[in-house]
Amino acid sequence: MPKYQIPFNRPILTGDELHYIADAVTQGHISGDGAFTKKCEALLKEELNDAGILLTTSCTHALEVAALLLDIRPGDEFIVPSFTFVSTVNAFVLRGAKPVFVDIRPDTLNLDEKLVEQAITPATRVIVPVHYAGVGCEMDTLMGIATKHNLKVVEDNAHGLFGSYKRKPLGTFGELATQSFHETKNIVCGEGGALVINDPCYLERAEVIREKGTNRSRFFRGQVDKYTWVDIGSSYLPSDILAAFLCAQLEKKDVIQTSRAQIWHRYMEELSDWASTNRIGLPIVPDDCQQAFHMFYLLMPSAEVRKHLKEHLEERGILAVSHYVPLHNSKMGLASGGYEGQCPVTERVSECLLRLPFFTDMSAAEQSVVISAVRAFEVSSTYAAESQSPEYFRSGGR
Ligand SMILES: *Cc1c(COP(=O)(O)O)cnc(C)c1O
């Protein structure tokens, strides 16, 4: 018997993955940029307002290509939430730039747009918002700030594929955006990603960077008669075997998203009484955001209460997990100028957030087990005494 009756995540097959892989192999093109790569790029293009799409080996690599395209160099600064995956930051740090960490909003847990302008210096080049849990950042404000200060925007949209803000798809706001198809995301191929190019001026160079700094893509289109070294670059093209897997998932995106929406709404409905009785925070989705149903989390009143709920669920065979450890006060963050207390909401949320099992083929019976177990947990008055209320988060924690 596995340790957990209900895992935190379980990647799914939608049906065509294995035979598409067999097709890729039989067709004899298993390196990058084959038929399935093209098909995935076309499907994503349709979803993302006709943007230029290049599949990449990961979202991490798409972020690296973005930093290369924007010519980020030592001395540059970029604005980024501390509450994110390390790749959002590393991609720019690899070019020698300095991260300037900005705190998150206590409601959506997205980059707090009200704190961005004060973090801008003459060295700032880019803002890198992350649409946490697939709920859009306040893009009108962020794009306004970027325009005013002549900054670029790269959206880390690893959670947000199929989400939108004011009816515009997430991933179509910044000059560039990135997607992830890692096994933990909504649409997966094991490891994979995509660069979304909203400003066509980056398209040709992005192809070159992805193809080891050569103009091989132009050569294959018959635009040059031999290909050669024209720029810096690396190997960021996924195999068509992975693209075949991804293609099967993208074609079934409605089935995947419908199922995830149903699971999310059921958690919300069946946990809201329990949450308000116990003063526990639930996700907040602003009216102008269509979310991507990437995850479901609880904001517990304190680190202590979170630990007790996590253990309570573990005893019942359920794996619930925390999320990002703040970057500003990590070893690398401190070395980059971050300091303790710089992002108080991030520090608090990181200690108190617990993600419940959430995966596309979670059965109603499995979800009932999780919901009953959560509802059986009461925040005792002992913990409540030194705890923070949901209003603490909602009010900004400041
Ligand atoms: C998963 C994730 C990444 C990294 O994606 P990979 O495809 O694994 O490189 C980057 N940013 C965020 C916000 C993520 O959740």
The ligand as a MOL file (V3000), in Angstrom:
LIG
                    3D

  0  0  0     0  0            999 V3000
M  V30 BEGIN CTAB
M  V30 COUNTS 15 15 0 0 0
M  V30 BEGIN ATOM
M  V30 1 C 6.7740 25.1330 -12.1270 0
M  V30 2 C 7.1710 26.5410 -12.1360 0
M  V30 3 C 8.3000 26.9920 -12.8270 0
M  V30 4 C 9.2880 26.0690 -13.4570 0
M  V30 5 O 8.7430 25.2580 -14.4360 0
M  V30 6 P 9.6470 24.1190 -15.0910 0
M  V30 7 O 8.8790 23.7940 -16.3380 0
M  V30 8 O 9.6990 22.9960 -14.1150 0
M  V30 9 O 10.9830 24.6930 -15.3750 0
M  V30 10 C 8.5640 28.3450 -12.8650 0
M  V30 11 N 7.7670 29.2220 -12.2540 0
M  V30 12 C 6.6750 28.8410 -11.5550 0
M  V30 13 C 5.8190 29.8780 -10.9110 0
M  V30 14 C 6.3520 27.4850 -11.4630 0
M  V30 15 O 5.2920 27.1000 -10.7490 0
M  V30 END ATOM
M  V30 BEGIN BOND
M  V30 1 1 1 2
M  V30 2 1 2 3
M  V30 3 2 2 14
M  V30 4 1 3 4
M  V30 5 2 3 10
M  V30 6 1 4 5
M  V30 7 1 5 6
M  V30 8 2 6 7
M  V30 9 1 6 8
M  V30 10 1 6 9
M  V30 11 1 10 11
M  V30 12 2 11 12
M  V30 13 1 12 13
M  V30 14 1 12 14
M  V30 15 1 14 15
M  V30 END BOND
M  V30 END CTAB
M  END
